[in-house]
Amino acid sequence: MMRQWSTIIILLPYIAGAVAAAELGVKDTQFTLNGKPKFLLGISFYGALGAPQESIKQDLDDIESCGFNWIRVWATWGDGITAVDKKGEPQQPYWDKLKWLVAECDRRGLLVDVTLSRGLSGALELFEAHQRAVEALVTHLKPYRNWYLDLANERNVRDARFVDFKELQSLRDTVKRLDTKRLVTASQGSDISRDELHEYLLTVRVDFVCPHRPRDPDSPRQTQVKSRQYLSWMKDIGRVVPVHYQEPFRRGYHPQQWEPSAEAFLTDLKQAITGGAAGWCFHNGDQKNGTGGNPHRSFDMRKKRLFEQLDDQERKFLQEMRKEIVDD
């Protein structure tokens, strides 16, 4: 491995390994796991609630073996795979599947991003339902300290996903009233402007920010500079929190325009680390130019588990990531 990366790895909080009964926290610009600094290295696992339990266990084995320490799961996924109904009330069998998954991850020392979305998934069309869903999740999953809540995926997009800052503030206050230590964010479907960052930090008071960076060939080489810009703006604003890349680019999104290579994923991850970000996700999803969207990867794991659906470039990235980041 190149000399400069040896220095980075020395500074990078320990990634691999698992400790049971995990407790996620934040301190300044970093996440903590059981009180110690931890870079969150994760993988999209969106439609997990629709997958067979044994398939999930096999995928979790592979996830751990790769060195990942967190997964992103949606409580309001499509095709009826949602843990809450349109009124925000628990819906079976997916409600119990979510509770089982969080408990199974806790047993393994894995962290979980539990994501809600307004509108597009067919659930949480109104604010009142959104609030009931938040209350149900925080109340029933309170014993587990290994998960955080994304209140609203890409809340800034002006379609059914849109949730304004005042609504987010109310939802965040509901979480903290029920569980003062539960970590909360709300993801943004783009880079975050300085004015938006001010609102996230001082109006909503999220525990960390989750910008979903652009999906184009230039994006991987911009992540370091963008991360440092966020941290600099935070200092000026007067409140500093972690920067968490929970949904970067992926393969299959716009394959005719850009199909990211293994090197692009690795570059983006390295840039996140050197820029001072606190977490990064290996995002994956359906193939827009594939027959019926195949492979669906984490978007549909009902028939095939995630690791059976990854392509050659994704598998190459996992090999390089383990060699250069996890095992070094």
Protein Blocks (a to p, Z undefined) as FASTA:
>chain_A
ZZklmmmmmmpccfbdcdehiadddehjbcceehiacdddddddkkmmmpcfklmmmmmm
mmmmnopabdcddfbdgehiafbdfkopacdfklmmmmmmmmmmmmnopacdddddehjl
opakbfklmmmmmmmmmmmmmmpckbccdfbghklbccfklccfklmmmmmmmmmmmomk
lccddddfbdcdfklmmmmmmmnopabdcddddddfklmmmmmmmmmmmmmmmmmnopac
ddddfbccdehklmmloccdfklmmmmmmmmmmnopabdcddddddfkbghhiafkjmoc
klbcfklmpcfklmmmmmmmmmmmmmZZ
